[in-house]
Structures are given as C-alpha cells and as structure tokens.
Amino acid sequence: SLINRFPALASLDFNLFLSGQFVSVFGTWMHNTAQPYLAYRLSGRPFDLGLIGFASTLPMLILALPAGVLIERWDKRKTVIIMQSVMSLQAFGLAALTFSGHIQIWHITVLAFIFGIASAVEITARQAMLIELAGRESLPSAIGLQTTAFNFGRILGPLLAAWLMTATGTEGSVFLANGVSFLFVIGG
C-alpha cells in the first residue's frame, strides 16, 4: 500500500501540510518565472535581472545559518505561518503594483529582498518542523515526499506561469495566484 511505501502519509498533520506546500510550491515557481520576465519587460536591461536575483538570494546566504539557530528557540509552526503570510503579502503587493501599472524596478527589487528574507527563515523552520509532523521513523519518507512536491513545482510552475501570463496578458495574474497559493500552506 501507499502508506507502507511512504509512512509519512499516515500522519494527518503531514498530509495537510504537504498538500498546502504542494500548491504553494507551484505558486512560488510561477512567481520566480514571471518576476524576471516583468523586470526585463520594464527595463530591457540584463543588469536588473541580476539585481533582482541577487536581492532574492542574498538573504538566504546571510540568514540561513542564524535562522537555523533561532528556529530551535521559536515555535516552528507559528514561524512558518508568519513567514508564509509575509510572502503572501509580498506577492499580493507585487500583483497590485503590476495590475495598477505603477510597478517599477525598485519595487520588484525591494519585494524580492523581502521575499528572500522570509524564505530564508521559512525554509529553515519548515525543514525543522518535518520531524514533528511525520515522526522520526517517517522522516526519510517526509523528506522524499516534500522534495518530490518541490521538483514537481519546479517543472510545472513555469509552464503554468507562461500559460497564465498568455491567457491574462499580465504578470500580475501570476503574482495574484502565488499570493493565494500561500493561503493553502497557512490553512494546512
């Protein structure tokens, strides 16, 4: 049976979290596809693509290790909920700016930096929370299932982003969808 192969699926808490995470990962990869596309469409400068990529990944480099230490002192569940909320608000802000036509490169850069900070803390808390959700003996299964969800999102998220941008004619729809996708993890 499926639970014999993947014992983490026996945990209702893990199932709820994985389901929400699965939706959110799709949204994040959609966002990661549309954001540089929007920046390049606005400015046409490759430098801006690098700047935005730098702004979103620098926090991970700087904060991942300290976040790991702090996470052990914080409530992991609350931390994930707070950081997912920050990322959702960031996506909704980007959607609003894009839909209104007031979006500028500096907006994208600042919001990418905020997303990077929240991601650095959230990823660390989420990974540390897996053992609490699935149990020690099911941890390898939980890691494998979460990695599978991440890789599905990495493959299908850009495809969905391209479809949504083509269907709606704006990157704002992708950011809106991403903002909504975080609500699934928060709910789960």
Disulfide bonds with the S-S distance in Angstrom:
none
